[in-house]
């Protein structure tokens, strides 16, 4: 009897240990949400769970919303998810399982004095207290709208907007959450803007220095930026020379430091700037630790070492060779990217190695946007 009792206790202990291990290994590292366009006039929000390797499985209840409205952009905090349809911005609650449930909406278009698209891009500041919505009419009357987030129910309240400017598109916040910048190159002209964030979330444009590296027989034109947590910006630039025509790929990578007044300075020169192989830049994102920079473009995906104020250095070749339209990191060294070719990529990437997740790339229906909630 004694040996049988001992055996029973051991079996129970083993069972509980196995259950605990199973629960631990099935805990998600991230929830991944993708806007897809599976058919004409049909959009939906699909959800996935990423495990510790980055491998994805669909979330129960996905897709969480199907609509005939065109869906443009997403953003999220820990508990609230936001998506825009060009007129309204919808709030969904995020359950512990990753499931989404619509709880409210706000008509962003009624706060825009022009006839156009609202919610073309959605960006939260680092505190998650303010949602910034890009409004644009196709004629250069672009502005950022400000919406305060109610922490109790996720609802959004409009409280202001910037003045209009043709350049407004990206909104890249510095690590200290005090400043935001944007870069674009249009018709051989550099469009650069700097905005200061007030304590209430208001963005106010200010004049900031932006020195452009020189080239012996040409000019650089910034096209896209990304920020690390320590107030450094990585800026991709195209080069225009007397013989090459308009600014065009490959992109050269410069680094800027942001001082206490929001001014930019750089040690980058044409001699220490590395170039990319991704073609036309579509997206650039620094890793949460700030030591890696991911670039996505028409020719694929590539990773670089982001070294603070020091020059960016080469790391990988092309990790994907499809057109990659958007990329995002989670907090566990996983990088996710969508391709118009109907693919969803996942990679495990550290400063010393990289590996594509099992099953990647996954087949998805015409992905339009992606957002990643780390757990």
Residue frames as qw, qx, qy, qz and C-alpha x, y, z in Angstrom:
[[0.000, 0.886, 0.464, 0.000, 0.00, 0.00, 0.00],
 [0.323, -0.769, 0.080, 0.546, 2.78, 2.38, 0.84],
 [0.362, -0.162, 0.576, 0.715, 4.45, 1.96, -2.54],
 [0.182, 0.593, 0.696, 0.361, 1.09, 2.39, -4.32],
 [0.137, -0.916, -0.302, 0.227, 0.40, 5.61, -2.40],
 [0.365, -0.590, 0.299, 0.656, 3.84, 6.90, -3.20],
 [0.333, 0.152, 0.694, 0.620, 3.33, 6.07, -6.86],
 [0.080, 0.785, 0.599, 0.133, -0.02, 7.86, -6.86],
 [0.230, -0.866, -0.065, 0.439, 1.49, 10.98, -5.33],
 [0.380, -0.341, 0.509, 0.693, 4.28, 10.93, -7.93],
 [0.270, 0.423, 0.725, 0.473, 1.77, 10.54, -10.76],
 [0.037, -0.900, -0.427, 0.076, -0.31, 13.47, -9.47],
 [0.321, -0.740, 0.163, 0.568, 2.80, 15.63, -9.09],
 [0.377, -0.064, 0.643, 0.664, 3.89, 14.73, -12.60],
 [0.183, 0.663, 0.676, 0.265, 0.43, 15.56, -13.95],
 [0.122, -0.934, -0.219, 0.256, 0.37, 18.98, -12.29],
 [0.378, -0.544, 0.387, 0.641, 3.90, 19.68, -13.50],
 [0.348, 0.219, 0.718, 0.562, 2.89, 18.72, -17.05],
 [0.078, 0.834, 0.538, 0.094, -0.18, 20.96, -16.89],
 [0.250, -0.859, 0.012, 0.447, 1.89, 23.85, -15.58],
 [0.398, -0.287, 0.556, 0.671, 4.43, 23.33, -18.35],
 [0.277, 0.490, 0.715, 0.416, 1.68, 23.19, -20.99],
 [0.035, -0.926, -0.358, 0.119, 0.14, 26.40, -19.67],
 [0.338, -0.711, 0.233, 0.571, 3.51, 28.08, -19.71],
 [0.368, -0.102, 0.661, 0.646, 4.38, 27.00, -23.25],
 [0.182, 0.597, 0.696, 0.355, 0.95, 27.97, -24.62],
 [0.117, -0.810, -0.252, 0.516, 0.99, 31.47, -23.11],
 [0.561, 0.744, 0.213, 0.294, 1.14, 33.95, -26.01],
 [0.514, -0.207, 0.023, 0.832, 4.13, 36.19, -26.59],
 [0.101, 0.235, -0.130, -0.958, 1.95, 38.52, -28.67],
 [0.491, 0.583, 0.625, -0.170, -1.41, 39.01, -30.32],
 [0.181, -0.178, 0.496, 0.830, -1.16, 39.95, -33.98],
 [0.429, 0.645, 0.514, -0.369, -4.03, 41.70, -35.78],
 [0.244, -0.084, 0.595, 0.761, -4.26, 42.11, -39.55],
 [0.513, 0.547, 0.172, -0.639, -6.70, 44.06, -41.70],
 [0.345, -0.011, 0.826, 0.446, -7.45, 41.89, -44.73],
 [0.479, 0.440, -0.080, -0.755, -9.41, 42.54, -47.91],
 [0.487, -0.033, 0.867, 0.098, -10.51, 39.05, -49.02],
 [0.336, 0.510, 0.711, 0.350, -12.95, 40.25, -51.69],
 [0.062, 0.398, 0.216, 0.890, -14.31, 43.41, -53.29],
 [0.414, -0.529, -0.018, -0.740, -16.06, 45.61, -50.69],
 [0.877, -0.400, -0.259, -0.064, -15.16, 43.14, -47.98],
 [0.208, 0.608, -0.563, 0.520, -12.77, 43.89, -45.10],
 [0.824, -0.484, -0.280, -0.094, -12.12, 42.07, -41.86],
 [0.143, -0.752, 0.559, -0.319, -9.90, 42.06, -38.78],
 [0.906, 0.003, -0.422, 0.032, -8.08, 38.77, -38.28],
 [0.394, -0.773, 0.422, -0.263, -6.29, 37.85, -35.07],
 [0.826, 0.214, -0.499, 0.153, -3.41, 35.49, -34.32],
 [0.674, -0.711, 0.200, -0.007, -1.55, 34.25, -31.25],
 [0.532, 0.637, -0.521, 0.198, 2.26, 34.16, -31.43],
 [0.892, -0.418, -0.125, 0.120, 4.08, 31.62, -29.29],
 [0.503, -0.751, 0.256, 0.343, 7.62, 31.88, -27.92],
 [0.591, -0.045, 0.550, 0.588, 9.08, 31.01, -31.33],
 [0.167, 0.367, -0.205, -0.892, 6.89, 33.52, -33.16],
 [0.043, -0.184, -0.904, -0.383, 4.77, 30.79, -34.78],
 [0.375, 0.005, 0.077, -0.924, 1.17, 31.93, -35.32],
 [0.010, -0.341, -0.938, -0.062, -2.19, 30.27, -34.74],
 [0.214, -0.501, -0.353, -0.761, -5.59, 31.94, -35.35],
 [0.154, -0.065, 0.601, -0.781, -7.36, 33.31, -32.30],
 [0.058, 0.450, 0.889, -0.069, -10.71, 31.84, -31.33],
 [0.157, 0.789, 0.442, -0.397, -13.48, 33.99, -32.82],
 [0.066, -0.539, 0.388, 0.744, -11.30, 35.42, -35.59],
 [0.225, 0.353, 0.036, 0.908, -12.15, 37.28, -37.78],
 [0.140, -0.402, -0.620, 0.659, -13.47, 39.69, -35.16],
 [0.299, 0.655, 0.220, -0.658, -15.16, 42.10, -37.54],
 [0.391, 0.247, 0.684, 0.564, -16.39, 41.87, -41.10],
 [0.164, 0.736, 0.259, -0.604, -17.54, 44.99, -42.91],
 [0.600, 0.599, 0.391, 0.359, -18.08, 46.45, -46.37],
 [0.047, -0.994, 0.085, 0.053, -16.34, 49.62, -45.21],
 [0.682, 0.511, -0.337, 0.400, -12.73, 50.15, -46.24],
 [0.688, -0.704, -0.018, 0.176, -10.48, 49.73, -43.21],
 [0.424, 0.832, -0.235, 0.271, -7.29, 51.78, -43.24],
 [0.272, 0.521, -0.600, 0.543, -5.29, 51.75, -40.01],
 [0.763, -0.503, -0.404, -0.027, -5.06, 50.30, -36.51],
 [0.134, 0.542, -0.551, 0.620, -3.51, 51.15, -33.16],
 [0.749, -0.445, -0.480, -0.097, -3.80, 49.74, -29.65],
 [0.232, -0.644, 0.555, -0.472, -2.99, 50.07, -25.98],
 [0.051, -0.173, 0.961, -0.211, -2.91, 47.10, -23.59],
 [0.294, 0.324, 0.808, -0.395, -6.69, 46.99, -23.25],
 [0.449, 0.708, 0.282, -0.466, -8.07, 48.94, -26.20],
 [0.483, 0.080, 0.652, 0.579, -7.91, 48.49, -29.96],
 [0.273, 0.701, 0.116, -0.648, -8.68, 51.20, -32.54],
 [0.449, 0.162, 0.699, 0.533, -9.43, 50.96, -36.25],
 [0.205, 0.527, 0.019, -0.824, -10.48, 53.57, -38.83],
 [0.547, 0.435, 0.694, 0.170, -12.70, 53.38, -41.92],
 [0.306, 0.300, 0.336, 0.839, -11.88, 56.80, -43.36],
 [0.287, -0.638, -0.235, -0.675, -14.75, 58.48, -41.48],
 [0.715, -0.630, 0.028, -0.303, -15.11, 56.85, -38.08],
 [0.250, 0.443, -0.797, 0.326, -12.62, 55.52, -35.55],
 [0.826, -0.342, -0.317, -0.317, -13.91, 52.45, -33.70],
 [0.185, -0.548, 0.709, -0.405, -12.88, 51.28, -30.24],
 [0.849, -0.096, -0.493, -0.164, -12.75, 47.57, -29.38],
 [0.593, -0.643, 0.438, -0.208, -11.99, 46.05, -26.00],
 [0.535, 0.426, -0.730, 0.015, -9.21, 43.44, -25.91],
 [0.881, -0.408, 0.000, -0.239, -9.98, 40.37, -23.83],
 [0.482, -0.623, 0.613, 0.060, -7.29, 38.37, -22.04],
 [0.787, 0.150, 0.580, 0.149, -7.67, 35.81, -24.84],
 [0.243, -0.192, 0.480, 0.821, -6.94, 38.46, -27.49],
 [0.170, 0.592, 0.749, 0.244, -10.57, 38.55, -28.65],
 [0.037, 0.018, 0.044, 0.998, -11.93, 41.92, -29.79],
 [0.010, 0.656, 0.752, -0.064, -15.36, 43.40, -29.02],
 [0.126, 0.465, 0.194, 0.854, -16.58, 46.72, -30.41],
 [0.278, -0.531, -0.622, 0.503, -17.60, 49.13, -27.65],
 [0.067, 0.835, 0.215, -0.502, -17.79, 52.63, -29.18],
 [0.569, 0.370, 0.368, 0.636, -16.98, 54.85, -32.14],
 [0.078, -0.719, -0.110, 0.681, -16.34, 58.49, -32.94],
 [0.574, 0.734, 0.313, 0.185, -17.07, 60.40, -36.16],
 [0.524, -0.402, 0.153, 0.735, -13.64, 61.87, -36.93],
 [0.335, 0.405, 0.502, 0.687, -14.78, 63.32, -40.26],
 [0.115, -0.884, -0.417, -0.176, -17.05, 65.89, -38.62],
 [0.453, -0.795, 0.042, 0.402, -13.99, 67.51, -37.01],
 [0.491, -0.109, 0.475, 0.722, -12.21, 67.88, -40.37],
 [0.273, 0.668, 0.153, -0.675, -13.20, 71.00, -42.32],
 [0.273, 0.451, -0.618, -0.583, -12.25, 69.45, -45.65],
 [0.921, 0.146, 0.081, -0.353, -13.84, 66.62, -47.60],
 [0.405, 0.572, -0.713, 0.020, -11.40, 63.74, -47.44],
 [0.807, -0.089, -0.579, 0.072, -10.08, 60.80, -45.48],
 [0.361, -0.704, 0.414, -0.450, -9.80, 60.74, -41.69],
 [0.815, -0.327, 0.466, -0.103, -7.87, 58.03, -39.91],
 [0.727, 0.601, -0.331, -0.039, -5.53, 57.46, -42.85],
 [0.561, 0.229, -0.663, 0.439, -2.97, 56.64, -40.16],
 [0.634, -0.721, -0.119, -0.253, -3.43, 56.15, -36.39],
 [0.542, 0.328, -0.536, 0.558, -0.59, 56.77, -33.93],
 [0.621, -0.745, -0.242, -0.012, -0.55, 56.65, -30.13],
 [0.043, 0.800, -0.486, 0.349, 2.01, 58.51, -28.06],
 [0.426, 0.240, -0.833, 0.261, 4.18, 56.36, -25.81],
 [0.244, -0.077, 0.657, -0.709, 1.89, 56.86, -22.81],
 [0.049, -0.314, -0.918, -0.238, -1.11, 55.63, -24.79],
 [0.053, 0.534, 0.545, -0.644, -3.23, 58.54, -23.59],
 [0.345, 0.660, -0.031, -0.667, -3.67, 60.32, -26.92],
 [0.658, 0.282, 0.637, 0.287, -4.55, 58.94, -30.33],
 [0.063, 0.590, -0.259, -0.762, -3.41, 60.97, -33.34],
 [0.644, 0.463, 0.608, 0.035, -5.39, 60.53, -36.54],
 [0.208, -0.235, 0.443, 0.840, -4.09, 61.66, -39.93],
 [0.461, 0.700, 0.474, -0.271, -6.69, 63.51, -42.01],
 [0.215, -0.319, 0.511, 0.769, -6.02, 64.31, -45.67],
 [0.552, 0.605, 0.328, -0.471, -8.05, 65.47, -48.66],
 [0.749, 0.316, 0.445, 0.375, -5.69, 64.74, -51.53],
 [0.317, 0.863, 0.121, 0.375, -4.98, 68.43, -52.05],
 [0.471, 0.339, -0.402, 0.708, -2.39, 68.94, -49.33],
 [0.403, -0.600, 0.119, -0.681, -4.73, 69.97, -46.49],
 [0.718, -0.101, -0.667, 0.171, -3.29, 67.35, -44.17],
 [0.294, -0.639, 0.354, -0.617, -3.61, 67.59, -40.40],
 [0.374, -0.027, -0.883, 0.282, -3.24, 65.48, -37.28],
 [0.552, -0.567, -0.197, -0.579, -6.38, 65.22, -35.14],
 [0.069, 0.293, -0.777, 0.553, -6.08, 64.73, -31.37],
 [0.726, -0.375, -0.385, -0.429, -8.31, 62.28, -29.49],
 [0.236, -0.468, 0.686, -0.506, -8.11, 61.71, -25.74],
 [0.576, -0.067, -0.802, -0.143, -8.58, 58.09, -24.68],
 [0.644, -0.507, 0.187, -0.541, -10.85, 57.28, -21.75],
 [0.123, 0.392, -0.898, 0.159, -8.92, 54.67, -19.76],
 [0.489, 0.004, 0.700, -0.520, -12.11, 53.21, -18.27],
 [0.716, 0.417, 0.495, -0.260, -14.05, 52.45, -21.45],
 [0.556, -0.015, 0.574, 0.601, -11.65, 53.20, -24.32],
 [0.335, 0.837, 0.430, 0.054, -13.87, 55.87, -25.86],
 [0.498, 0.080, 0.152, 0.850, -12.25, 58.71, -27.78],
 [0.010, 0.896, 0.351, -0.273, -12.89, 62.44, -27.38],
 [0.533, 0.555, 0.144, 0.623, -11.73, 64.98, -29.95],
 [0.362, -0.814, -0.205, 0.406, -9.90, 67.97, -28.45],
 [0.026, 0.857, -0.233, -0.460, -8.00, 69.65, -31.29],
 [0.854, 0.361, 0.248, 0.282, -5.81, 69.35, -34.37],
 [0.457, -0.327, 0.247, 0.790, -2.73, 70.82, -35.96],
 [0.371, 0.689, -0.107, -0.614, -2.88, 73.40, -38.72],
 [0.898, 0.388, 0.207, -0.021, -2.83, 71.91, -42.22],
 [0.114, -0.715, 0.591, 0.356, 0.38, 71.03, -44.04],
 [0.793, 0.425, -0.316, -0.302, 0.98, 69.11, -47.27],
 [0.304, 0.504, -0.792, 0.163, 3.93, 67.23, -45.72],
 [0.528, -0.316, 0.603, -0.507, 2.07, 65.55, -42.84],
 [0.785, 0.135, -0.538, -0.275, 2.08, 61.76, -43.03],
 [0.713, -0.077, -0.619, 0.321, 4.30, 59.84, -40.59],
 [0.390, -0.800, 0.158, -0.429, 4.43, 60.65, -36.89],
 [0.782, 0.101, -0.510, 0.344, 7.58, 59.36, -35.17],
 [0.480, -0.848, 0.034, -0.220, 7.78, 60.03, -31.43],
 [0.282, 0.584, -0.656, 0.386, 11.11, 60.27, -29.64],
 [0.553, -0.126, -0.788, 0.241, 11.81, 57.97, -26.72],
 [0.115, -0.147, -0.534, 0.825, 11.08, 60.72, -24.17],
 [0.084, 0.646, 0.758, 0.033, 7.64, 61.35, -25.77],
 [0.100, -0.671, -0.160, 0.717, 8.33, 65.09, -26.09],
 [0.206, 0.566, -0.373, -0.706, 8.80, 65.43, -29.84],
 [0.741, 0.324, 0.588, 0.014, 7.52, 63.89, -33.06],
 [0.015, -0.555, 0.486, 0.675, 8.98, 64.09, -36.56],
 [0.779, 0.440, 0.440, -0.078, 8.18, 63.19, -40.12],
 [0.181, -0.502, 0.571, 0.624, 10.19, 62.91, -43.33],
 [0.716, 0.486, 0.500, -0.001, 9.24, 62.63, -46.98],
 [0.228, -0.358, 0.494, 0.759, 10.75, 63.30, -50.38],
 [0.491, 0.640, 0.583, -0.101, 8.36, 64.55, -53.07],
 [0.513, 0.822, 0.146, 0.201, 9.25, 65.88, -56.50],
 [0.644, 0.360, -0.248, 0.628, 12.94, 66.20, -55.56],
 [0.153, -0.660, 0.193, -0.710, 12.04, 68.25, -52.48],
 [0.342, -0.054, -0.813, 0.468, 12.66, 67.41, -48.81],
 [0.492, -0.600, -0.197, -0.600, 9.59, 67.65, -46.58],
 [0.467, -0.034, -0.709, 0.527, 10.56, 67.65, -42.91],
 [0.392, -0.671, -0.108, -0.619, 8.43, 68.61, -39.91],
 [0.350, 0.025, -0.741, 0.573, 8.92, 68.70, -36.15],
 [0.485, -0.616, -0.283, -0.553, 6.17, 68.87, -33.52],
 [0.061, 0.259, -0.715, 0.647, 6.32, 69.30, -29.77],
 [0.515, -0.442, -0.705, -0.204, 3.92, 67.34, -27.58],
 [0.252, -0.513, 0.308, -0.760, 2.41, 69.20, -24.63],
 [0.151, -0.103, 0.876, -0.447, 1.36, 67.51, -21.39],
 [0.607, 0.288, 0.413, -0.614, -2.28, 67.49, -22.55],
 [0.670, 0.211, 0.684, 0.198, -1.33, 65.75, -25.81],
 [0.408, 0.880, 0.093, -0.223, -1.50, 68.79, -28.10],
 [0.730, 0.049, 0.312, 0.606, 1.03, 68.82, -30.94],
 [0.109, 0.947, 0.022, -0.300, 2.54, 72.17, -31.91],
 [0.795, 0.445, 0.053, 0.408, 4.82, 72.57, -34.90],
 [0.320, -0.875, 0.182, 0.315, 8.18, 74.26, -34.31],
 [0.575, 0.746, -0.334, 0.041, 11.28, 75.02, -36.37],
 [0.810, -0.453, 0.338, 0.159, 13.99, 72.45, -35.73],
 [0.093, 0.695, -0.627, -0.340, 17.42, 72.19, -37.25],
 [0.921, 0.146, 0.357, -0.057, 17.81, 69.30, -39.66],
 [0.013, -0.699, 0.588, 0.408, 21.30, 69.14, -41.17],
 [0.924, 0.344, 0.081, -0.146, 21.41, 67.00, -44.32],
 [0.679, -0.341, 0.472, 0.446, 24.64, 65.05, -45.05],
 [0.326, 0.758, -0.286, -0.488, 26.45, 66.27, -48.13],
 [0.845, 0.155, 0.458, 0.229, 27.49, 64.38, -51.24],
 [0.381, -0.339, 0.358, 0.782, 30.19, 65.55, -53.68],
 [0.087, 0.050, -0.524, -0.846, 27.98, 65.74, -56.75],
 [0.369, -0.416, -0.721, -0.414, 24.43, 65.32, -55.47],
 [0.335, -0.350, 0.320, -0.814, 21.88, 65.84, -52.73],
 [0.126, -0.167, -0.958, 0.196, 20.19, 63.57, -50.18],
 [0.473, -0.278, -0.167, -0.819, 16.40, 63.63, -49.74],
 [0.206, -0.095, 0.861, -0.455, 14.96, 61.98, -46.56],
 [0.496, -0.115, -0.621, -0.596, 12.11, 59.53, -47.13],
 [0.780, -0.421, -0.406, -0.223, 11.41, 57.64, -43.88],
 [0.009, 0.581, -0.596, 0.555, 12.42, 57.66, -40.21],
 [0.784, -0.363, -0.503, -0.026, 12.40, 55.48, -37.09],
 [0.205, -0.761, 0.363, -0.498, 13.20, 56.23, -33.43],
 [0.585, -0.003, -0.749, 0.310, 15.07, 54.28, -30.76],
 [0.505, -0.721, -0.470, 0.064, 14.23, 54.62, -27.02],
 [0.557, -0.470, -0.097, 0.677, 17.20, 56.98, -26.43],
 [0.167, 0.892, 0.112, -0.405, 16.13, 59.91, -28.66],
 [0.195, -0.382, 0.647, 0.630, 18.00, 58.91, -31.81],
 [0.704, 0.532, 0.187, -0.431, 16.42, 58.82, -35.25],
 [0.472, -0.092, 0.728, 0.489, 17.39, 56.57, -38.13],
 [0.449, 0.688, 0.102, -0.560, 16.51, 58.31, -41.39],
 [0.660, 0.194, 0.613, 0.389, 16.51, 56.65, -44.81],
 [0.150, 0.759, -0.110, -0.624, 17.52, 58.97, -47.66],
 [0.773, 0.477, 0.343, 0.238, 17.52, 58.75, -51.43],
 [0.382, -0.487, 0.280, 0.733, 20.33, 60.33, -53.40],
 [0.549, 0.802, 0.231, -0.031, 19.93, 62.63, -56.38],
 [0.518, -0.388, 0.364, 0.670, 23.04, 63.11, -58.53],
 [0.236, 0.599, -0.262, -0.719, 23.68, 65.01, -61.71],
 [0.253, 0.277, -0.812, -0.447, 23.60, 61.75, -63.67],
 [0.019, 0.139, 0.979, -0.147, 21.07, 59.54, -61.84],
 [0.276, -0.489, -0.549, -0.619, 17.92, 61.65, -62.24],
 [0.513, -0.636, -0.004, -0.576, 15.40, 62.18, -59.40],
 [0.291, -0.460, 0.742, -0.392, 16.13, 60.84, -55.88],
 [0.875, 0.066, -0.345, -0.333, 15.83, 57.06, -55.99],
 [0.881, -0.401, 0.250, 0.015, 16.89, 53.85, -54.21],
 [0.624, -0.299, -0.675, 0.257, 19.07, 52.53, -52.78],
 [0.377, -0.886, -0.102, -0.249, 18.34, 54.25, -49.48],
 [0.438, 0.358, -0.525, 0.636, 21.26, 55.58, -47.48],
 [0.602, -0.640, -0.478, 0.013, 20.88, 55.43, -43.68],
 [0.167, 0.541, -0.311, 0.764, 21.70, 58.46, -41.54],
 [0.507, -0.484, -0.639, 0.317, 21.46, 58.88, -37.76],
 [0.051, -0.665, 0.018, -0.745, 20.25, 61.97, -35.90],
 [0.359, -0.271, -0.684, 0.575, 20.40, 62.85, -32.21],
 [0.202, -0.770, -0.386, -0.466, 17.61, 64.90, -30.65],
 [0.264, 0.162, -0.497, 0.811, 18.62, 67.50, -28.04],
 [0.052, -0.415, -0.715, 0.560, 16.51, 68.92, -25.20],
 [0.253, 0.471, 0.057, -0.843, 15.05, 71.57, -27.50],
 [0.749, 0.451, 0.447, -0.189, 14.11, 69.14, -30.23],
 [0.337, 0.793, -0.404, -0.308, 16.91, 70.14, -32.59],
 [0.980, 0.115, 0.138, 0.086, 18.59, 67.44, -34.67],
 [0.019, -0.798, 0.570, 0.195, 22.31, 66.90, -35.14],
 [0.980, 0.187, 0.067, -0.031, 24.17, 64.21, -37.06],
 [0.371, -0.623, 0.606, 0.327, 27.60, 62.68, -37.48],
 [0.770, 0.315, 0.545, 0.106, 26.50, 60.92, -40.68],
 [0.096, 0.656, -0.427, -0.614, 28.40, 61.54, -43.89],
 [0.805, 0.431, -0.227, -0.338, 28.32, 59.97, -47.33],
 [0.376, 0.500, -0.771, 0.123, 31.43, 58.00, -46.27],
 [0.063, -0.136, 0.892, -0.426, 29.94, 56.34, -43.18],
 [0.667, 0.153, 0.235, -0.690, 26.30, 55.86, -44.27],
 [0.313, -0.014, 0.936, 0.160, 25.39, 52.28, -45.16],
 [0.468, 0.145, -0.344, -0.801, 22.92, 51.57, -48.01],
 [0.642, 0.064, 0.657, -0.389, 19.98, 49.19, -48.10],
 [0.001, -0.094, 0.860, 0.502, 18.85, 46.60, -50.64],
 [0.266, 0.415, 0.801, -0.340, 15.08, 46.80, -50.02],
 [0.191, 0.492, 0.590, 0.610, 14.26, 49.03, -52.99],
 [0.204, -0.565, -0.111, -0.792, 11.66, 51.74, -52.43],
 [0.080, 0.022, -0.760, 0.644, 11.27, 52.15, -48.67],
 [0.442, -0.495, -0.569, -0.486, 7.80, 51.30, -47.36],
 [0.661, -0.714, -0.097, -0.207, 8.42, 51.10, -43.60],
 [0.485, 0.382, -0.594, 0.515, 11.23, 51.34, -41.06],
 [0.687, -0.655, -0.092, -0.302, 11.05, 50.36, -37.37],
 [0.132, 0.550, -0.718, 0.407, 13.62, 50.20, -34.58],
 [0.606, -0.220, -0.760, 0.085, 13.52, 47.23, -32.23],
 [0.514, -0.806, -0.246, -0.158, 12.20, 47.89, -28.69],
 [0.732, -0.468, -0.002, 0.495, 15.77, 47.73, -27.34],
 [0.164, 0.950, -0.095, -0.248, 16.87, 50.18, -30.02],
 [0.430, -0.535, 0.626, 0.370, 19.83, 48.10, -31.18],
 [0.395, 0.156, 0.795, 0.433, 18.33, 46.90, -34.46],
 [0.349, 0.470, -0.035, -0.810, 16.68, 48.68, -37.39],
 [0.500, 0.284, 0.804, 0.152, 14.31, 46.86, -39.74],
 [0.227, 0.429, -0.263, -0.834, 13.66, 48.21, -43.23],
 [0.552, 0.375, 0.744, -0.012, 10.85, 47.05, -45.51],
 [0.185, 0.547, -0.283, -0.766, 10.51, 47.90, -49.16],
 [0.767, 0.425, -0.109, -0.469, 9.48, 46.82, -52.63],
 [0.592, 0.456, -0.664, -0.017, 12.40, 44.39, -52.83],
 [0.741, -0.162, -0.635, 0.144, 12.10, 42.82, -49.40],
 [0.593, -0.795, -0.029, -0.129, 13.15, 43.05, -45.75],
 [0.647, 0.371, -0.403, 0.530, 16.57, 43.82, -44.26],
 [0.619, -0.757, -0.176, 0.109, 18.00, 44.33, -40.76],
 [0.418, 0.631, -0.304, 0.578, 20.78, 46.70, -39.64],
 [0.552, -0.362, -0.486, 0.573, 22.60, 47.38, -36.38],
 [0.089, -0.879, -0.155, -0.442, 21.31, 50.64, -34.86],
 [0.690, -0.062, -0.384, 0.610, 24.20, 51.99, -32.78],
 [0.256, -0.754, -0.312, 0.518, 22.79, 55.08, -31.08],
 [0.149, 0.911, -0.083, -0.376, 24.48, 58.24, -32.37],
 [0.322, -0.434, 0.712, 0.448, 27.14, 56.18, -34.14],
 [0.420, 0.305, -0.539, -0.663, 26.73, 55.14, -37.78],
 [0.890, 0.079, 0.259, -0.366, 24.24, 52.38, -38.61],
 [0.074, -0.481, 0.836, 0.255, 26.04, 49.22, -39.72],
 [0.661, 0.145, -0.564, -0.474, 25.13, 46.30, -41.97],
 [0.551, -0.246, 0.715, -0.352, 23.76, 43.09, -40.47],
 [0.651, 0.205, 0.731, -0.011, 21.65, 40.87, -42.76],
 [0.008, 0.010, 0.643, 0.766, 21.01, 40.56, -46.43],
 [0.555, -0.121, -0.216, -0.794, 17.41, 40.36, -47.64],
 [0.283, -0.043, 0.884, -0.369, 15.38, 38.14, -45.31],
 [0.532, 0.531, 0.635, -0.176, 12.41, 38.25, -47.68],
 [0.248, -0.091, 0.520, 0.812, 12.30, 39.07, -51.36],
 [0.063, 0.683, 0.685, 0.245, 8.63, 40.06, -51.66],
 [0.051, -0.551, -0.034, -0.832, 7.30, 43.60, -51.49],
 [0.401, -0.413, -0.694, 0.433, 6.88, 44.20, -47.73],
 [0.045, -0.711, -0.290, -0.639, 4.48, 47.03, -46.92],
 [0.420, -0.735, 0.177, -0.502, 4.50, 47.16, -43.11],
 [0.663, 0.070, -0.666, 0.336, 6.61, 45.71, -40.27],
 [0.469, -0.719, 0.160, -0.488, 6.37, 45.71, -36.47],
 [0.343, 0.266, -0.821, 0.372, 8.33, 44.21, -33.56],
 [0.699, -0.621, -0.301, -0.186, 7.01, 42.63, -30.39],
 [0.292, -0.827, 0.411, -0.249, 8.94, 42.75, -27.10],
 [0.846, -0.274, 0.457, 0.018, 10.34, 39.24, -27.54],
 [0.222, -0.491, 0.647, 0.539, 12.66, 39.79, -30.55],
 [0.480, 0.389, 0.761, 0.199, 10.03, 38.83, -33.11],
 [0.112, 0.373, -0.235, -0.891, 9.51, 40.88, -36.26],
 [0.480, 0.483, 0.727, -0.088, 6.25, 40.65, -38.21],
 [0.054, 0.386, -0.344, -0.854, 5.67, 41.87, -41.75],
 [0.627, 0.500, 0.550, -0.232, 2.89, 41.82, -44.34],
 [0.194, -0.202, 0.620, 0.733, 3.22, 41.64, -48.10],
 [0.562, 0.367, -0.025, -0.741, 0.70, 42.63, -50.79],
 [0.395, 0.248, -0.831, -0.304, 1.52, 39.22, -52.27],
 [0.805, -0.321, -0.240, -0.438, -0.77, 37.78, -49.56],
 [0.745, 0.045, -0.556, 0.365, 1.91, 36.81, -47.07],
 [0.474, -0.830, 0.119, -0.268, 2.52, 37.32, -43.35],
 [0.652, 0.369, -0.536, 0.389, 6.15, 36.90, -42.29],
 [0.628, -0.761, 0.100, -0.128, 7.50, 36.25, -38.79],
 [0.656, 0.432, -0.471, 0.402, 11.17, 36.22, -37.79],
 [0.693, -0.680, -0.075, 0.227, 13.07, 35.76, -34.53],
 [0.538, 0.645, -0.130, 0.527, 15.86, 38.35, -34.70],
 [0.577, -0.757, -0.029, 0.305, 18.53, 39.27, -32.18],
 [0.070, 0.912, -0.353, -0.196, 21.82, 41.10, -32.55],
 [0.267, -0.499, 0.808, 0.162, 23.61, 37.78, -33.03],
 [0.155, 0.055, 0.950, 0.266, 21.24, 35.66, -35.07],
 [0.535, 0.223, 0.024, -0.815, 17.96, 35.39, -36.95],
 [0.115, 0.074, 0.981, 0.138, 15.52, 32.64, -37.91],
 [0.460, -0.129, -0.352, -0.804, 12.22, 32.53, -39.72],
 [0.544, -0.106, 0.614, -0.562, 9.38, 31.14, -37.58],
 [0.231, 0.107, 0.955, 0.154, 7.89, 27.76, -38.43],
 [0.294, 0.654, 0.695, -0.055, 5.12, 28.17, -41.01],
 [0.078, 0.845, -0.004, -0.529, 6.29, 31.62, -42.08],
 [0.235, 0.010, 0.031, -0.971, 5.34, 33.14, -44.43],
 [0.305, 0.373, 0.819, -0.312, 1.65, 32.51, -43.73],
 [0.053, 0.340, 0.633, 0.693, -0.96, 32.92, -46.44],
 [0.079, 0.534, 0.515, -0.666, -3.41, 35.78, -45.77],
 [0.357, 0.677, 0.587, 0.264, -6.04, 37.46, -47.95],
 [0.253, 0.702, 0.162, 0.646, -4.75, 40.77, -49.29],
 [0.503, -0.562, -0.400, 0.520, -3.33, 42.20, -46.01],
 [0.170, 0.844, 0.182, 0.475, -3.69, 45.97, -45.68],
 [0.110, -0.738, 0.387, -0.542, -2.33, 46.76, -42.21],
 [0.757, -0.158, -0.595, 0.220, -0.89, 45.04, -39.15],
 [0.247, -0.729, 0.343, -0.539, -0.55, 45.80, -35.45],
 [0.687, 0.031, -0.685, 0.240, 1.13, 43.76, -32.70],
 [0.532, -0.710, 0.135, -0.440, 0.25, 43.64, -29.00],
 [0.420, 0.338, -0.774, 0.331, 3.12, 42.21, -26.93],
 [0.772, -0.533, -0.215, -0.271, 2.27, 40.13, -23.89]]
